[in-house]
Amino acid sequence: MNNLYDLKYNELTGRVLTVVSSTDSSLNGTRGLVINETKNTFHILDNSRKKIIPKSNCIFNFTNNPDSINGLSLIGKPQNRLAKVRKLWKILD
């Protein structure tokens, strides 16, 4: 599997996220631990402060992954995104 596939279809809570670029310039370079994920946002812990980062207008990089991923491809409920992979595994078995 490629790295972007791994990011898109795996749990992102607990990973360190960096905002590579955003339409909101104040978010550029923001880095923190993902503590929650909703359909449209990441909740991160940055220097003991909770920040809410929208997925739709950002490009992200996660630790241990050299590739950046557009937030638009991550929009959706995390449990639904993970369920797609489980269904695929059942078909392949």
Secondary structure, DSSP 4 states (H G I P E B T S, - for coil): --HHHHHHTS--TTSEEEEEEESSGGGTT-EEEEEEE-SSEEEEEETTEEEEEESTTEEEEETT---EEEGGGG-S-HHHHHHHHHHHHHHH-
